[in-house]
């Protein structure tokens, strides 16, 4: 009953910006507040965390490699979460996914097996 749809990926030059969106449908049928995580998978590597937001408090979490460059936010209806990516680097090239579960936490948000729902992914390519 829950669907997550990412969009906004594309190709940009290094130093450019992209804004990804994650639209969640029917998730509040189960949870009044929830955690939306952003993950990415680069060629030949395991899927890794980028950041997350807890919709109840709007507290956000980020890995060190994107702090100061990426920002996660949500709209007032809580159905859309945004990933604003600035100062993009070639190493940011990856498939980006959003995922949902009940709560976040400073450590728990990174645990991919705990996420119940995943989007289809959107490709981000950054060229030099």
C-alpha positions in Angstrom: 0.0 0.0 0.0 3.0 2.3 0.4 4.8 3.6 -2.7 7.9 5.8 -2.9 8.7 7.5 -6.2 12.0 9.4 -6.7 12.6 12.0 -9.4 14.9 14.8 -10.3 18.0 12.9 -11.4 20.1 13.9 -14.4 23.5 14.8 -15.7 25.4 17.9 -14.5 28.8 19.4 -14.5 31.0 19.3 -11.4 30.0 22.2 -9.1 26.4 22.1 -10.3 23.2 21.4 -8.4 20.3 19.0 -8.5 17.1 18.6 -6.4 15.7 15.1 -5.9 12.2 14.5 -4.7 10.7 11.5 -2.9 6.9 11.3 -2.9 5.4 8.8 -0.4 1.8 7.6 -0.7 -0.3 6.0 2.0 2.5 5.8 4.5 0.6 7.7 7.1 -2.1 5.0 7.0 0.3 3.2 9.3 2.6 5.9 10.8 1.7 9.5 11.8 5.4 10.3 11.6 8.2 8.4 9.8 11.8 8.3 8.7 12.8 9.0 5.1 16.3 7.9 4.3 18.3 8.7 1.2 20.8 6.2 -0.1 23.1 5.8 -3.1 24.9 3.1 -4.9 28.0 3.8 -6.9 29.4 1.3 -9.5 31.1 -1.7 -7.8 30.1 -0.5 -4.3 27.5 -1.4 -1.7 24.5 0.8 -1.1 25.4 3.5 1.4 23.6 6.1 3.4 23.4 9.8 2.4 21.1 11.2 5.0 17.6 11.0 6.5 14.8 13.1 8.0 12.3 12.3 10.7 9.0 13.9 9.7 7.7 14.3 13.2 10.5 16.8 14.2 12.3 17.5 10.9 15.5 16.5 12.5 18.0 15.5 9.8 21.1 13.3 9.6 23.9 13.3 7.1 27.1 11.4 6.4 30.3 13.4 6.6 31.0 13.4 2.9 27.9 15.4 2.1 27.6 17.8 5.1 27.5 21.4 4.0 26.6 20.4 0.4 23.3 18.3 0.7 20.2 19.4 2.5 17.1 17.3 3.2 13.7 18.9 3.8 10.0 18.2 3.6 6.9 20.0 2.6 4.1 20.9 5.0 1.9 18.0 3.9 4.7 15.6 4.8 4.2 13.6 1.6 7.2 14.9 -0.2 10.9 14.9 0.9 13.5 16.8 -1.0 17.3 16.2 -1.3 19.0 19.4 -2.5 22.5 18.6 -3.8 24.9 21.5 -4.3 28.6 21.6 -5.2 28.3 18.2 -6.8 31.4 16.1 -7.4 32.1 13.3 -9.8 32.2 10.9 -6.8 28.6 11.7 -6.2 27.6 9.9 -9.4 25.3 7.0 -8.3 21.8 5.7 -8.3 19.9 7.5 -5.5 17.1 5.9 -3.6 14.7 7.0 -0.9 13.4 4.6 1.7 10.9 4.7 4.6 10.6 3.2 8.1 9.0 4.2 11.4 11.9 6.1 13.2 15.3 7.5 12.5 18.0 8.0 15.2 21.6 9.0 14.9 22.7 5.4 14.3 19.6 3.5 13.2 19.0 5.6 10.1 22.0 4.0 8.5 20.8 0.4 8.9 19.4 -0.4 5.4 17.8 -3.7 6.4 15.4 -1.9 8.8 13.8 0.1 6.0 10.4 -1.3 5.0 9.9 0.4 1.6 12.1 1.5 -1.2 11.7 3.6 -4.3 12.9 2.7 -7.8 15.9 5.0 -7.8 17.0 7.9 -9.9 20.3 8.3 -11.6 22.7 11.2 -10.9 25.7 11.7 -13.1 28.3 14.3 -12.4 31.0 15.0 -15.0 34.3 16.8 -14.6 
